[in-house]
Structure formats: C-alpha cells, structure tokens
Amino acid sequence: MIQQLFNLSDEQMEFQLLDRLSFQRFVGLRSSSQIPDRTTVWTFKERWLKAGASESIFEAVNRQLSRHGYIARGGQMVDASIVQTPKQSMSKEEKALVGEGAMPIDWKPKKRRHRDMDARWTKKHGKSYFGYKLSANADKR
C-alpha cells in the first residue's frame, strides 16, 4: 500500500522502511531488524498479485484509513507558495552572465551567498510575479 501510494521501487521501499518510523509503524514492524530487503518486498508483491488479493486488501486498508479521517490518494497535486525576494541590482554584464546560468567571478563569497540566482520572475494562475520565486516549502492541495 505505501509502495503504491508513494510510487516507490522495491529498493526505495526498503530504504524508506529503514529510514521512517512512520512507515515501520504503518506496516506493523517493531524493530529495524525485521525490515524486509528489496527481494522480499518483490516476492511478497508477486505472491499477493498471483493470489488476487491486492484489490480486497487495498479496499480494506482504505476503509480503515478513512475511519481515521485519512483519504489515501496517489499523485496529489502540489501547489508551491510564492515568496518575495530582496531587490537585486546588477549591471548589464552581470545580468547577462546570470541569464546564462553563470555567476560573475568577481563576486566575493558573501555576495554569492546572498544572491538568489533563481529569483527573477514567475507566473502562477496567469498572474506574473517579478522579484518572487517559488518556495521549496510546498503546500499540498
């Protein structure tokens, strides 16, 4: 179920089970020594599909999740927030370099750290934003 919801390969599933306590709790594992490797995940999936159990199990798990107020959906849309960035004044030569994806060599390290090379303009829902960029912290819709 988790593997399908998060679109994980067998290798990624093994890693996420090792990495996330929430995944371990969801699948009922008590310790990291019980986590299956990718081959075991693949074998389990194959047996599950051959037995024709996948649909009934998914329906049962979805019923249990919805009783607790969670609706499991794969492929959810993510809407990034737009945040304003400080005004950046540059010479024509600097603008040309930045436009090519490069950074002027004469910029000192402090200036390099304070320049947001991605913050120029963006468009969202047909509205243009200048001096803004899309935030990495996205809100799920």
N, CA, C and O atoms as CSV, one atom per row, in Angstrom:
chain,resi,resn,atom,element,x,y,z
A,1,MET,N,N,0.829,-1.200,0.000
A,1,MET,CA,C,0.000,0.000,0.000
A,1,MET,C,C,0.868,1.256,0.000
A,1,MET,O,O,0.666,2.143,-0.830
A,2,ILE,N,N,1.822,1.344,0.912
A,2,ILE,CA,C,2.705,2.507,0.974
A,2,ILE,C,C,3.518,2.620,-0.302
A,2,ILE,O,O,3.719,3.714,-0.830
A,3,GLN,N,N,3.982,1.486,-0.792
A,3,GLN,CA,C,4.802,1.495,-2.001
A,3,GLN,C,C,4.032,2.078,-3.184
A,3,GLN,O,O,4.592,2.839,-3.973
A,4,GLN,N,N,2.787,1.733,-3.309
A,4,GLN,CA,C,1.973,2.251,-4.416
A,4,GLN,C,C,1.615,3.725,-4.193
A,4,GLN,O,O,1.683,4.522,-5.129
A,5,LEU,N,N,1.240,4.089,-2.982
A,5,LEU,CA,C,0.870,5.478,-2.701
A,5,LEU,C,C,2.005,6.455,-2.972
A,5,LEU,O,O,1.784,7.547,-3.496
A,6,PHE,N,N,3.231,6.054,-2.609
A,6,PHE,CA,C,4.376,6.939,-2.763
A,6,PHE,C,C,5.190,6.642,-4.026
A,6,PHE,O,O,6.246,7.234,-4.249
A,7,ASN,N,N,4.685,5.716,-4.850
A,7,ASN,CA,C,5.335,5.360,-6.113
A,7,ASN,C,C,6.808,4.991,-5.893
A,7,ASN,O,O,7.705,5.563,-6.512
A,8,LEU,N,N,7.035,4.016,-4.993
A,8,LEU,CA,C,8.388,3.610,-4.623
A,8,LEU,C,C,8.781,2.319,-5.319
A,8,LEU,O,O,7.963,1.409,-5.460
A,9,SER,N,N,10.024,2.238,-5.751
A,9,SER,CA,C,10.559,0.982,-6.262
A,9,SER,C,C,10.788,0.052,-5.066
A,9,SER,O,O,10.669,0.474,-3.915
A,10,ASP,N,N,11.111,-1.196,-5.341
A,10,ASP,CA,C,11.385,-2.136,-4.251
A,10,ASP,C,C,12.593,-1.668,-3.431
A,10,ASP,O,O,12.595,-1.775,-2.204
A,11,GLU,N,N,13.622,-1.147,-4.120
A,11,GLU,CA,C,14.810,-0.639,-3.431
A,11,GLU,C,C,14.462,0.571,-2.565
A,11,GLU,O,O,14.927,0.685,-1.431
A,12,GLN,N,N,13.638,1.478,-3.110
A,12,GLN,CA,C,13.240,2.663,-2.351
A,12,GLN,C,C,12.371,2.274,-1.167
A,12,GLN,O,O,12.450,2.895,-0.107
A,13,MET,N,N,11.544,1.253,-1.338
A,13,MET,CA,C,10.687,0.795,-0.241
A,13,MET,C,C,11.539,0.288,0.920
A,13,MET,O,O,11.277,0.608,2.079
A,14,GLU,N,N,12.556,-0.503,0.597
A,14,GLU,CA,C,13.463,-0.994,1.637
A,14,GLU,C,C,14.117,0.184,2.367
A,14,GLU,O,O,14.168,0.203,3.597
A,15,PHE,N,N,14.608,1.152,1.618
A,15,PHE,CA,C,15.265,2.312,2.225
A,15,PHE,C,C,14.304,3.099,3.102
A,15,PHE,O,O,14.658,3.464,4.223
A,16,GLN,N,N,13.092,3.371,2.614
A,16,GLN,CA,C,12.122,4.160,3.382
A,16,GLN,C,C,11.700,3.434,4.653
A,16,GLN,O,O,11.481,4.070,5.683
A,17,LEU,N,N,11.582,2.110,4.592
A,17,LEU,CA,C,11.254,1.353,5.804
A,17,LEU,C,C,12.379,1.452,6.835
A,17,LEU,O,O,12.122,1.508,8.037
A,18,LEU,N,N,13.616,1.474,6.363
A,18,LEU,CA,C,14.744,1.642,7.279
A,18,LEU,C,C,14.803,3.059,7.828
A,18,LEU,O,O,15.231,3.271,8.963
A,19,ASP,N,N,14.377,4.027,7.030
A,19,ASP,CA,C,14.539,5.441,7.359
A,19,ASP,C,C,13.386,6.037,8.159
A,19,ASP,O,O,13.617,6.916,8.989
A,20,ARG,N,N,12.169,5.595,7.940
A,20,ARG,CA,C,10.989,6.254,8.520
A,20,ARG,C,C,10.274,5.379,9.540
A,20,ARG,O,O,9.804,4.285,9.228
A,21,LEU,N,N,10.204,5.884,10.751
A,21,LEU,CA,C,9.471,5.162,11.797
A,21,LEU,C,C,7.985,5.090,11.465
A,21,LEU,O,O,7.322,4.104,11.789
A,22,SER,N,N,7.460,6.132,10.817
A,22,SER,CA,C,6.032,6.125,10.476
A,22,SER,C,C,5.717,4.977,9.517
A,22,SER,O,O,4.669,4.343,9.637
A,23,PHE,N,N,6.612,4.704,8.568
A,23,PHE,CA,C,6.400,3.584,7.642
A,23,PHE,C,C,6.480,2.262,8.412
A,23,PHE,O,O,5.679,1.355,8.183
A,24,GLN,N,N,7.447,2.161,9.322
A,24,GLN,CA,C,7.596,0.938,10.109
A,24,GLN,C,C,6.339,0.667,10.929
A,24,GLN,O,O,5.851,-0.462,10.981
A,25,ARG,N,N,5.817,1.726,11.577
A,25,ARG,CA,C,4.594,1.557,12.373
A,25,ARG,C,C,3.410,1.179,11.495
A,25,ARG,O,O,2.599,0.335,11.876
A,26,PHE,N,N,3.303,1.802,10.315
A,26,PHE,CA,C,2.167,1.538,9.432
A,26,PHE,C,C,2.126,0.072,9.011
A,26,PHE,O,O,1.054,-0.532,8.959
A,27,VAL,N,N,3.294,-0.500,8.710
A,27,VAL,CA,C,3.319,-1.900,8.266
A,27,VAL,C,C,3.454,-2.888,9.419
A,27,VAL,O,O,3.498,-4.098,9.201
A,28,GLY,N,N,3.519,-2.368,10.652
A,28,GLY,CA,C,3.498,-3.247,11.819
A,28,GLY,C,C,4.839,-3.822,12.215
A,28,GLY,O,O,4.888,-4.870,12.858
A,29,LEU,N,N,5.931,-3.167,11.852
A,29,LEU,CA,C,7.260,-3.658,12.238
A,29,LEU,C,C,7.639,-3.086,13.596
A,29,LEU,O,O,7.416,-1.905,13.862
A,30,ARG,N,N,8.206,-3.914,14.445
A,30,ARG,CA,C,8.564,-3.487,15.790
A,30,ARG,C,C,10.001,-2.966,15.878
A,30,ARG,O,O,10.290,-2.106,16.709
A,31,SER,N,N,10.901,-3.473,15.036
A,31,SER,CA,C,12.300,-3.018,15.082
A,31,SER,C,C,12.894,-3.050,13.675
A,31,SER,O,O,12.365,-3.707,12.779
A,32,SER,N,N,13.987,-2.339,13.500
A,32,SER,CA,C,14.611,-2.274,12.178
A,32,SER,C,C,15.207,-3.610,11.757
A,32,SER,O,O,15.489,-3.807,10.575
A,33,SER,N,N,15.406,-4.525,12.688
A,33,SER,CA,C,15.933,-5.846,12.325
A,33,SER,C,C,14.883,-6.692,11.596
A,33,SER,O,O,15.224,-7.704,10.983
A,34,GLN,N,N,13.626,-6.289,11.657
A,34,GLN,CA,C,12.547,-7.019,10.990
A,34,GLN,C,C,12.257,-6.499,9.581
A,34,GLN,O,O,11.417,-7.072,8.887
A,35,ILE,N,N,12.917,-5.449,9.146
A,35,ILE,CA,C,12.605,-4.820,7.866
A,35,ILE,C,C,13.027,-5.725,6.720
A,35,ILE,O,O,14.167,-6.188,6.674
A,36,PRO,N,N,12.101,-5.980,5.787
A,36,PRO,CA,C,12.428,-6.849,4.652
A,36,PRO,C,C,13.343,-6.140,3.653
A,36,PRO,O,O,13.293,-4.919,3.502
A,37,ASP,N,N,14.180,-6.930,2.974
A,37,ASP,CA,C,15.013,-6.339,1.925
A,37,ASP,C,C,14.189,-6.253,0.638
A,37,ASP,O,O,13.053,-6.725,0.588
A,38,ARG,N,N,14.775,-5.644,-0.409
A,38,ARG,CA,C,14.034,-5.402,-1.653
A,38,ARG,C,C,13.569,-6.686,-2.316
A,38,ARG,O,O,12.509,-6.700,-2.941
A,39,THR,N,N,14.331,-7.762,-2.198
A,39,THR,CA,C,13.927,-9.036,-2.800
A,39,THR,C,C,12.695,-9.596,-2.101
A,39,THR,O,O,11.795,-10.129,-2.748
A,40,THR,N,N,12.660,-9.475,-0.799
A,40,THR,CA,C,11.499,-9.938,-0.030
A,40,THR,C,C,10.267,-9.104,-0.383
A,40,THR,O,O,9.167,-9.643,-0.505
A,41,VAL,N,N,10.447,-7.793,-0.546
A,41,VAL,CA,C,9.335,-6.918,-0.937
A,41,VAL,C,C,8.792,-7.363,-2.293
A,41,VAL,O,O,7.580,-7.484,-2.472
A,42,TRP,N,N,9.695,-7.605,-3.249
A,42,TRP,CA,C,9.279,-8.034,-4.590
A,42,TRP,C,C,8.553,-9.380,-4.535
A,42,TRP,O,O,7.497,-9.536,-5.149
A,43,THR,N,N,9.107,-10.349,-3.807
A,43,THR,CA,C,8.495,-11.675,-3.695
A,43,THR,C,C,7.103,-11.585,-3.081
A,43,THR,O,O,6.169,-12.233,-3.552
A,44,PHE,N,N,6.967,-10.785,-2.035
A,44,PHE,CA,C,5.671,-10.606,-1.380
A,44,PHE,C,C,4.646,-10.028,-2.358
A,44,PHE,O,O,3.514,-10.504,-2.433
A,45,LYS,N,N,5.054,-8.997,-3.107
A,45,LYS,CA,C,4.146,-8.377,-4.085
A,45,LYS,C,C,3.704,-9.385,-5.140
A,45,LYS,O,O,2.526,-9.440,-5.494
A,46,GLU,N,N,4.640,-10.175,-5.637
A,46,GLU,CA,C,4.318,-11.167,-6.666
A,46,GLU,C,C,3.316,-12.201,-6.143
A,46,GLU,O,O,2.360,-12.541,-6.840
A,47,ARG,N,N,3.523,-12.693,-4.946
A,47,ARG,CA,C,2.597,-13.676,-4.355
A,47,ARG,C,C,1.221,-13.054,-4.121
A,47,ARG,O,O,0.192,-13.698,-4.325
A,48,TRP,N,N,1.221,-11.814,-3.699
A,48,TRP,CA,C,-0.007,-11.070,-3.444
A,48,TRP,C,C,-0.824,-10.937,-4.723
A,48,TRP,O,O,-2.034,-11.159,-4.720
A,49,LEU,N,N,-0.154,-10.571,-5.822
A,49,LEU,CA,C,-0.826,-10.397,-7.102
A,49,LEU,C,C,-1.334,-11.729,-7.662
A,49,LEU,O,O,-2.446,-11.802,-8.185
A,50,LYS,N,N,-0.515,-12.781,-7.549
A,50,LYS,CA,C,-0.923,-14.095,-8.049
A,50,LYS,C,C,-2.146,-14.623,-7.298
A,50,LYS,O,O,-2.993,-15.303,-7.878
A,51,ALA,N,N,-2.230,-14.308,-6.021
A,51,ALA,CA,C,-3.365,-14.760,-5.210
A,51,ALA,C,C,-4.612,-13.922,-5.466
A,51,ALA,O,O,-5.702,-14.285,-5.023
A,52,GLY,N,N,-4.462,-12.796,-6.181
A,52,GLY,CA,C,-5.597,-11.915,-6.470
A,52,GLY,C,C,-6.094,-11.165,-5.248
A,52,GLY,O,O,-7.258,-10.770,-5.182
A,53,ALA,N,N,-5.223,-10.973,-4.295
A,53,ALA,CA,C,-5.622,-10.349,-3.032
A,53,ALA,C,C,-5.474,-8.840,-3.020
A,53,ALA,O,O,-5.954,-8.185,-2.095
A,54,SER,N,N,-4.821,-8.271,-4.025
A,54,SER,CA,C,-4.476,-6.851,-3.961
A,54,SER,C,C,-5.695,-5.937,-3.840
A,54,SER,O,O,-5.685,-5.022,-3.017
A,55,GLU,N,N,-6.736,-6.157,-4.630
A,55,GLU,CA,C,-7.910,-5.268,-4.593
A,55,GLU,C,C,-8.623,-5.314,-3.244
A,55,GLU,O,O,-8.941,-4.272,-2.672
A,56,SER,N,N,-8.872,-6.511,-2.739
A,56,SER,CA,C,-9.607,-6.617,-1.471
A,56,SER,C,C,-8.796,-6.055,-0.303
A,56,SER,O,O,-9.358,-5.450,0.611
A,57,ILE,N,N,-7.486,-6.253,-0.331
A,57,ILE,CA,C,-6.646,-5.713,0.749
A,57,ILE,C,C,-6.605,-4.194,0.679
A,57,ILE,O,O,-6.712,-3.524,1.706
A,58,PHE,N,N,-6.449,-3.636,-0.539
A,58,PHE,CA,C,-6.439,-2.181,-0.686
A,58,PHE,C,C,-7.758,-1.572,-0.220
A,58,PHE,O,O,-7.763,-0.535,0.443
A,59,GLU,N,N,-8.862,-2.204,-0.560
A,59,GLU,CA,C,-10.168,-1.694,-0.119
A,59,GLU,C,C,-10.279,-1.727,1.403
A,59,GLU,O,O,-10.768,-0.770,2.004
A,60,ALA,N,N,-9.835,-2.810,2.034
A,60,ALA,CA,C,-9.909,-2.932,3.490
A,60,ALA,C,C,-9.031,-1.882,4.176
A,60,ALA,O,O,-9.451,-1.268,5.157
A,61,VAL,N,N,-7.828,-1.676,3.669
A,61,VAL,CA,C,-6.924,-0.685,4.260
A,61,VAL,C,C,-7.503,0.713,4.063
A,61,VAL,O,O,-7.467,1.526,4.987
A,62,ASN,N,N,-8.034,1.007,2.881
A,62,ASN,CA,C,-8.637,2.322,2.639
A,62,ASN,C,C,-9.820,2.582,3.570
A,62,ASN,O,O,-10.006,3.708,4.031
A,63,ARG,N,N,-10.626,1.549,3.853
A,63,ARG,CA,C,-11.746,1.700,4.795
A,63,ARG,C,C,-11.220,2.059,6.184
A,63,ARG,O,O,-11.748,2.956,6.841
A,64,GLN,N,N,-10.177,1.354,6.626
A,64,GLN,CA,C,-9.609,1.635,7.943
A,64,GLN,C,C,-9.029,3.042,8.009
A,64,GLN,O,O,-9.204,3.742,9.005
A,65,LEU,N,N,-8.338,3.456,6.948
A,65,LEU,CA,C,-7.759,4.799,6.926
A,65,LEU,C,C,-8.841,5.869,6.942
A,65,LEU,O,O,-8.725,6.865,7.655
A,66,SER,N,N,-9.889,5.663,6.160
A,66,SER,CA,C,-10.952,6.678,6.101
A,66,SER,C,C,-11.699,6.784,7.423
A,66,SER,O,O,-12.196,7.858,7.760
A,67,ARG,N,N,-11.789,5.686,8.184
A,67,ARG,CA,C,-12.391,5.749,9.518
A,67,ARG,C,C,-11.619,6.675,10.438
A,67,ARG,O,O,-12.180,7.252,11.369
A,68,HIS,N,N,-10.332,6.815,10.172
A,68,HIS,CA,C,-9.474,7.686,10.983
A,68,HIS,C,C,-9.282,9.055,10.336
A,68,HIS,O,O,-8.445,9.839,10.784
A,69,GLY,N,N,-10.050,9.347,9.286
A,69,GLY,CA,C,-10.014,10.667,8.679
A,69,GLY,C,C,-8.949,10.878,7.626
A,69,GLY,O,O,-8.701,12.017,7.230
A,70,TYR,N,N,-8.303,9.805,7.155
A,70,TYR,CA,C,-7.263,9.946,6.140
A,70,TYR,C,C,-7.766,9.371,4.827
A,70,TYR,O,O,-8.261,8.245,4.776
A,71,ILE,N,N,-7.634,10.154,3.769
A,71,ILE,CA,C,-8.001,9.671,2.435
A,71,ILE,C,C,-6.712,9.491,1.655
A,71,ILE,O,O,-6.024,10.463,1.345
A,72,ALA,N,N,-6.388,8.242,1.339
A,72,ALA,CA,C,-5.145,7.942,0.632
A,72,ALA,C,C,-5.330,8.187,-0.854
A,72,ALA,O,O,-6.171,7.566,-1.503
A,73,ARG,N,N,-4.528,9.103,-1.379
A,73,ARG,CA,C,-4.562,9.412,-2.808
A,73,ARG,C,C,-3.146,9.432,-3.342
A,73,ARG,O,O,-2.264,10.057,-2.753
A,74,GLY,N,N,-2.927,8.767,-4.428
A,74,GLY,CA,C,-1.627,8.842,-5.092
A,74,GLY,C,C,-1.646,9.979,-6.092
A,74,GLY,O,O,-2.709,10.370,-6.574
A,75,GLY,N,N,-0.491,10.506,-6.403
A,75,GLY,CA,C,-0.371,11.547,-7.418
A,75,GLY,C,C,-1.055,12.851,-7.075
A,75,GLY,O,O,-1.656,13.475,-7.949
A,76,GLN,N,N,-0.980,13.282,-5.821
A,76,GLN,CA,C,-1.609,14.531,-5.427
A,76,GLN,C,C,-0.898,15.717,-6.061
A,76,GLN,O,O,0.314,15.686,-6.274
A,77,MET,N,N,-1.664,16.763,-6.360
A,77,MET,CA,C,-1.079,17.988,-6.886
A,77,MET,C,C,-0.420,18.754,-5.752
A,77,MET,O,O,-0.926,18.779,-4.630
A,78,VAL,N,N,0.689,19.366,-6.044
A,78,VAL,CA,C,1.385,20.189,-5.072
A,78,VAL,C,C,1.416,21.608,-5.599
A,78,VAL,O,O,1.828,21.842,-6.735
A,79,ASP,N,N,0.985,22.552,-4.790
A,79,ASP,CA,C,0.936,23.952,-5.175
A,79,ASP,C,C,1.996,24.693,-4.391
A,79,ASP,O,O,1.874,24.852,-3.177
A,80,ALA,N,N,3.040,25.150,-5.071
A,80,ALA,CA,C,4.130,25.848,-4.389
A,80,ALA,C,C,3.712,27.262,-4.015
A,80,ALA,O,O,2.934,27.902,-4.722
A,81,SER,N,N,4.233,27.732,-2.906
A,81,SER,CA,C,3.979,29.099,-2.458
A,81,SER,C,C,4.921,30.050,-3.176
A,81,SER,O,O,6.026,29.668,-3.561
A,82,ILE,N,N,4.484,31.286,-3.356
A,82,ILE,CA,C,5.323,32.301,-3.958
A,82,ILE,C,C,5.798,33.230,-2.854
A,82,ILE,O,O,4.995,33.767,-2.091
A,83,VAL,N,N,7.119,33.416,-2.775
A,83,VAL,CA,C,7.690,34.269,-1.748
A,83,VAL,C,C,8.459,35.412,-2.404
A,83,VAL,O,O,9.095,35.231,-3.442
A,84,GLN,N,N,8.391,36.596,-1.782
A,84,GLN,CA,C,9.093,37.748,-2.314
A,84,GLN,C,C,10.571,37.659,-1.955
A,84,GLN,O,O,10.932,37.202,-0.871
A,85,THR,N,N,11.410,38.097,-2.868
A,85,THR,CA,C,12.854,38.092,-2.638
A,85,THR,C,C,13.365,39.529,-2.604
A,85,THR,O,O,12.727,40.429,-3.150
A,86,PRO,N,N,14.509,39.744,-1.969
A,86,PRO,CA,C,15.057,41.106,-1.932
A,86,PRO,C,C,15.376,41.605,-3.341
A,86,PRO,O,O,15.720,40.820,-4.225
A,87,LYS,N,N,15.259,42.907,-3.536
A,87,LYS,CA,C,15.597,43.515,-4.826
A,87,LYS,C,C,17.075,43.310,-5.096
A,87,LYS,O,O,17.902,43.452,-4.195
A,88,GLN,N,N,17.406,42.977,-6.328
A,88,GLN,CA,C,18.781,42.730,-6.701
A,88,GLN,C,C,19.155,43.639,-7.864
A,88,GLN,O,O,18.601,43.519,-8.957
A,89,SER,N,N,20.089,44.541,-7.628
A,89,SER,CA,C,20.533,45.409,-8.717
A,89,SER,C,C,21.827,44.839,-9.282
A,89,SER,O,O,22.758,44.516,-8.544
A,90,MET,N,N,21.866,44.723,-10.609
A,90,MET,CA,C,23.034,44.173,-11.288
A,90,MET,C,C,23.322,45.013,-12.525
A,90,MET,O,O,22.431,45.647,-13.090
A,91,SER,N,N,24.568,45.003,-12.925
A,91,SER,CA,C,24.945,45.678,-14.162
A,91,SER,C,C,24.474,44.837,-15.350
A,91,SER,O,O,24.069,43.688,-15.178
A,92,LYS,N,N,24.527,45.406,-16.542
A,92,LYS,CA,C,24.111,44.667,-17.746
A,92,LYS,C,C,24.951,43.412,-17.932
A,92,LYS,O,O,24.430,42.361,-18.307
A,93,GLU,N,N,26.259,43.520,-17.667
A,93,GLU,CA,C,27.155,42.370,-17.829
A,93,GLU,C,C,26.803,41.272,-16.823
A,93,GLU,O,O,26.776,40.090,-17.164
A,94,GLU,N,N,26.533,41.679,-15.581
A,94,GLU,CA,C,26.154,40.696,-14.556
A,94,GLU,C,C,24.830,40.028,-14.915
A,94,GLU,O,O,24.687,38.814,-14.771
A,95,LYS,N,N,23.867,40.814,-15.381
A,95,LYS,CA,C,22.571,40.251,-15.789
A,95,LYS,C,C,22.744,39.241,-16.916
A,95,LYS,O,O,22.095,38.195,-16.922
A,96,ALA,N,N,23.615,39.551,-17.864
A,96,ALA,CA,C,23.863,38.637,-18.984
A,96,ALA,C,C,24.448,37.317,-18.487
A,96,ALA,O,O,24.029,36.244,-18.923
A,97,LEU,N,N,25.419,37.400,-17.572
A,97,LEU,CA,C,26.021,36.184,-17.014
A,97,LEU,C,C,24.998,35.363,-16.235
A,97,LEU,O,O,24.904,34.147,-16.405
A,98,VAL,N,N,24.240,36.034,-15.387
A,98,VAL,CA,C,23.227,35.342,-14.586
A,98,VAL,C,C,22.177,34.710,-15.499
A,98,VAL,O,O,21.712,33.601,-15.237
A,99,GLY,N,N,21.807,35.408,-16.561
A,99,GLY,CA,C,20.843,34.869,-17.522
A,99,GLY,C,C,21.327,33.591,-18.179
A,99,GLY,O,O,20.515,32.756,-18.578
A,100,GLU,N,N,22.643,33.424,-18.299
A,100,GLU,CA,C,23.233,32.213,-18.872
A,100,GLU,C,C,23.433,31.124,-17.823
A,100,GLU,O,O,23.910,30.032,-18.132
A,101,GLY,N,N,23.066,31.429,-16.586
A,101,GLY,CA,C,23.210,30.443,-15.511
A,101,GLY,C,C,24.566,30.480,-14.838
A,101,GLY,O,O,24.887,29.581,-14.060
A,102,ALA,N,N,25.380,31.503,-15.116
A,102,ALA,CA,C,26.705,31.628,-14.508
A,102,ALA,C,C,26.667,32.715,-13.439
A,102,ALA,O,O,25.697,33.464,-13.322
A,103,MET,N,N,27.747,32.782,-12.663
A,103,MET,CA,C,27.852,33.801,-11.633
A,103,MET,C,C,29.135,34.597,-11.898
A,103,MET,O,O,30.179,33.996,-12.152
A,104,PRO,N,N,29.082,35.923,-11.847
A,104,PRO,CA,C,30.285,36.724,-12.085
A,104,PRO,C,C,31.431,36.312,-11.168
A,104,PRO,O,O,31.240,36.133,-9.965
A,105,ILE,N,N,32.595,36.167,-11.731
A,105,ILE,CA,C,33.760,35.677,-10.993
A,105,ILE,C,C,34.255,36.673,-9.946
A,105,ILE,O,O,34.871,36.273,-8.958
A,106,ASP,N,N,33.993,37.966,-10.150
A,106,ASP,CA,C,34.487,38.965,-9.209
A,106,ASP,C,C,33.607,39.131,-7.970
A,106,ASP,O,O,33.942,39.915,-7.082
A,107,TRP,N,N,32.477,38.400,-7.895
A,107,TRP,CA,C,31.636,38.473,-6.703
A,107,TRP,C,C,32.346,37.784,-5.548
A,107,TRP,O,O,32.851,36.672,-5.701
A,108,LYS,N,N,32.385,38.420,-4.424
A,108,LYS,CA,C,33.000,37.851,-3.227
A,108,LYS,C,C,32.067,36.761,-2.669
A,108,LYS,O,O,30.876,36.763,-2.979
A,109,PRO,N,N,32.593,35.824,-1.845
A,109,PRO,CA,C,31.767,34.732,-1.303
A,109,PRO,C,C,30.493,35.211,-0.603
A,109,PRO,O,O,29.439,34.591,-0.748
A,110,LYS,N,N,30.581,36.311,0.154
A,110,LYS,CA,C,29.394,36.813,0.859
A,110,LYS,C,C,28.312,37.231,-0.131
A,110,LYS,O,O,27.135,36.930,0.066
A,111,LYS,N,N,28.710,37.921,-1.188
A,111,LYS,CA,C,27.750,38.365,-2.195
A,111,LYS,C,C,27.148,37.153,-2.905
A,111,LYS,O,O,25.956,37.153,-3.212
A,112,ARG,N,N,27.941,36.136,-3.167
A,112,ARG,CA,C,27.445,34.917,-3.819
A,112,ARG,C,C,26.379,34.229,-2.964
A,112,ARG,O,O,25.374,33.736,-3.477
A,113,ARG,N,N,26.621,34.208,-1.641
A,113,ARG,CA,C,25.658,33.560,-0.739
A,113,ARG,C,C,24.340,34.316,-0.675
A,113,ARG,O,O,23.284,33.709,-0.494
A,114,HIS,N,N,24.392,35.633,-0.822
A,114,HIS,CA,C,23.189,36.441,-0.684
A,114,HIS,C,C,22.415,36.628,-1.987
A,114,HIS,O,O,21.317,37.185,-1.976
A,115,ARG,N,N,22.955,36.182,-3.075
A,115,ARG,CA,C,22.262,36.306,-4.359
A,115,ARG,C,C,21.444,35.059,-4.622
A,115,ARG,O,O,21.963,33.943,-4.584
A,116,ASP,N,N,20.186,35.250,-4.883
A,116,ASP,CA,C,19.323,34.136,-5.245
A,116,ASP,C,C,19.255,34.098,-6.763
A,116,ASP,O,O,18.556,34.901,-7.381
A,117,MET,N,N,19.973,33.173,-7.353
A,117,MET,CA,C,20.105,33.127,-8.808
A,117,MET,C,C,18.805,32.692,-9.502
A,117,MET,O,O,18.660,32.890,-10.709
A,118,ASP,N,N,17.875,32.111,-8.766
A,118,ASP,CA,C,16.616,31.656,-9.363
A,118,ASP,C,C,15.502,32.691,-9.251
A,118,ASP,O,O,14.462,32.545,-9.893
A,119,ALA,N,N,15.697,33.719,-8.457
A,119,ALA,CA,C,14.623,34.677,-8.192
A,119,ALA,C,C,14.644,35.789,-9.237
A,119,ALA,O,O,15.363,36.778,-9.093
A,120,ARG,N,N,13.864,35.615,-10.265
A,120,ARG,CA,C,13.718,36.650,-11.279
A,120,ARG,C,C,12.247,36.989,-11.412
A,120,ARG,O,O,11.794,38.060,-11.007
A,121,TRP,N,N,11.520,36.058,-11.985
A,121,TRP,CA,C,10.084,36.235,-12.111
A,121,TRP,C,C,9.455,34.862,-12.313
A,121,TRP,O,O,10.134,33.911,-12.698
A,122,THR,N,N,8.190,34.768,-12.057
A,122,THR,CA,C,7.463,33.527,-12.287
A,122,THR,C,C,6.023,33.876,-12.611
A,122,THR,O,O,5.599,35.023,-12.467
A,123,LYS,N,N,5.285,32.886,-13.044
A,123,LYS,CA,C,3.889,33.089,-13.394
A,123,LYS,C,C,3.085,31.969,-12.729
A,123,LYS,O,O,3.450,30.796,-12.805
A,124,LYS,N,N,1.990,32.351,-12.081
A,124,LYS,CA,C,1.133,31.368,-11.416
A,124,LYS,C,C,-0.311,31.773,-11.643
A,124,LYS,O,O,-0.696,32.911,-11.373
A,125,HIS,N,N,-1.102,30.844,-12.136
A,125,HIS,CA,C,-2.520,31.091,-12.426
A,125,HIS,C,C,-2.702,32.323,-13.308
A,125,HIS,O,O,-3.628,33.109,-13.106
A,126,GLY,N,N,-1.813,32.485,-14.288
A,126,GLY,CA,C,-1.930,33.577,-15.239
A,126,GLY,C,C,-1.437,34.921,-14.744
A,126,GLY,O,O,-1.450,35.890,-15.504
A,127,LYS,N,N,-0.998,35.015,-13.485
A,127,LYS,CA,C,-0.514,36.280,-12.940
A,127,LYS,C,C,1.011,36.249,-12.871
A,127,LYS,O,O,1.593,35.274,-12.395
A,128,SER,N,N,1.662,37.321,-13.349
A,128,SER,CA,C,3.122,37.407,-13.318
A,128,SER,C,C,3.596,38.011,-12.008
A,128,SER,O,O,2.991,38.949,-11.490
A,129,TYR,N,N,4.676,37.469,-11.481
A,129,TYR,CA,C,5.294,37.953,-10.253
A,129,TYR,C,C,6.749,38.274,-10.563
A,129,TYR,O,O,7.478,37.405,-11.042
A,130,PHE,N,N,7.188,39.509,-10.300
A,130,PHE,CA,C,8.566,39.913,-10.519
A,130,PHE,C,C,9.233,40.091,-9.169
A,130,PHE,O,O,8.648,40.670,-8.254
A,131,GLY,N,N,10.465,39.591,-9.041
A,131,GLY,CA,C,11.162,39.647,-7.763
A,131,GLY,C,C,10.639,38.611,-6.792
A,131,GLY,O,O,10.793,38.763,-5.580
A,132,TYR,N,N,10.019,37.557,-7.309
A,132,TYR,CA,C,9.491,36.473,-6.488
A,132,TYR,C,C,10.075,35.168,-6.991
A,132,TYR,O,O,10.645,35.110,-8.081
A,133,LYS,N,N,9.931,34.119,-6.187
A,133,LYS,CA,C,10.285,32.784,-6.643
A,133,LYS,C,C,9.361,31.782,-5.975
A,133,LYS,O,O,8.695,32.093,-4.988
A,134,LEU,N,N,9.327,30.572,-6.527
A,134,LEU,CA,C,8.533,29.509,-5.921
A,134,LEU,C,C,9.289,28.954,-4.745
A,134,LEU,O,O,10.477,28.649,-4.848
A,135,SER,N,N,8.609,28.819,-3.625
A,135,SER,CA,C,9.227,28.323,-2.407
A,135,SER,C,C,9.361,26.813,-2.453
A,135,SER,O,O,8.521,26.130,-3.038
A,136,ALA,N,N,10.419,26.287,-1.834
A,136,ALA,CA,C,10.614,24.844,-1.735
A,136,ALA,C,C,9.602,24.225,-0.781
A,136,ALA,O,O,9.317,23.032,-0.875
A,137,ASN,N,N,9.058,25.016,0.133
A,137,ASN,CA,C,8.060,24.508,1.073
A,137,ASN,C,C,6.700,24.593,0.408
A,137,ASN,O,O,6.059,25.644,0.407
A,138,ALA,N,N,6.269,23.485,-0.152
A,138,ALA,CA,C,5.014,23.488,-0.898
A,138,ALA,C,C,3.872,23.018,-0.020
A,138,ALA,O,O,4.059,22.190,0.872
A,139,ASP,N,N,2.706,23.545,-0.275
A,139,ASP,CA,C,1.503,23.121,0.433
A,139,ASP,C,C,0.764,22.127,-0.415
A,139,ASP,O,O,0.581,22.340,-1.613
A,140,LYS,N,N,0.329,21.025,0.201
A,140,LYS,CA,C,-0.453,20.035,-0.551
A,140,LYS,C,C,-1.867,20.518,-0.668
A,140,LYS,O,O,-2.433,21.070,0.275
A,141,ARG,N,N,-2.434,20.307,-1.829
A,141,ARG,CA,C,-3.836,20.676,-2.051
A,141,ARG,C,C,-4.708,19.491,-1.848
A,141,ARG,O,O,-5.927,19.590,-1.988
